[in-house]
Amino acid sequence: MEHLQIAVAGAFWCKMVYPDAMSIAEKPIRQSISLPARVARRVKSLAKTSSTSANRIIVDLIESGIEARERERKRFFELADRLAHSRDAEEQKRLKEELAHMTFGE
């Protein structure tokens, strides 16, 4: 369903039509963090080279880290599922080793 809005600015009329699925910007939440000096310098350097703010760099890095963790979790469960359904002893051994490495880092 579409909504119709009419905006009036002086004698100028403007019709704006947009779908219900139009995204609404998420309200940012202020969060204070402390960064080690080395990390803060790297963030500042990244911001300068990409012509953006240090805040934007920090948000991008956090989002990338969250996505990486989600991919790692998904991969873990895919391996666990493959292990549960595998009948090949060699594959089972390999999958167990990979899962152990993901879990314990060894």
N, C-alpha and C positions, 0 to 999 in steps of 0.2 A: 504494500500500500504506500502511496506517495502522499506527502503533505505539501500544501501550497502555502507559501508565506508571501505576503506583499509588504514591501518596505517602502516607506515614504521618506524622501529626503528633499525638502523644499518642494519644487514642482515636479520632481523626477520620481517616477514610479518604477519599481523593479519587482518582477516576479521571480521567486527562487523555488525551484522544485528539487526535492531530494528524497531518496528512499529511506525507509525506516532503519535500514541496516547501516546508515551512516555512522561512522565511528565517532565516539565522543572521547575527547582527550582525557586520559586518566589523570586525576589530580595528584601532583607530586607530593611526597611526604618528606619533610625536612629530616635529615638524619646526619648526626655528627659522627665522624670517624677520625681516628688517629692513624696516620701512615708513618712507617719508618722513613727517615730522611731519604734513603736510597730510592725507595719506591716513589716518594713524592717528587723527587727530581726526574725520575723516568716518566711519570704521569705528565708533569709540566712540559717535558721535552716532546712527548707524543702530541700534546695539545698544540704546542707551537708549530710542529711540523705539519699537522693536519688542519691548522687554522680553525681550531675549535676550542671550547673551554675544557679546563681540567675536569670539571664536573661531568661533561659529556663523555670524556674518555673513561672516567671511573664507572659511569653507568654502563657504557659499552663493554668494559672489561668484566663487570659483574654479570651482565646478561650472558656474555660468552661463556663465562665459568659455569653458570647455572645450566646452560644448554649442554655444555660438555659433560657435566655430571649426569644429566638426564640421559644423554647418549650412552654413557658408561653403564648406567643402571639398566637401560634397555638391553645393551649388549650382554651384560651379566645374566639377565633372565633368559635371553635367547640361548646362550651357552648352556645354562642349567636345563632348559627344556630339551636341547639337543642331547645332553648327557642322559637325561631321563628316558629318552626314546631310542638311544643308540644301542645296537646289539654287537657292535664291533669293539673288541677289547682294546685295540690300539687307539681307536678314536676316543673311547672312554678315558683312557689314560691321558691322552693329549688334552682333552676337555677339562679333566680334573686338574691338571697342571696349570692350565690357563686360568681356571677359576681361582685356584689357590694364589696365583700371581696377582690377580685382580683384587683378591681379598686381603692378602697379607703382604703384598709387594715383594715377595721373595722369588 
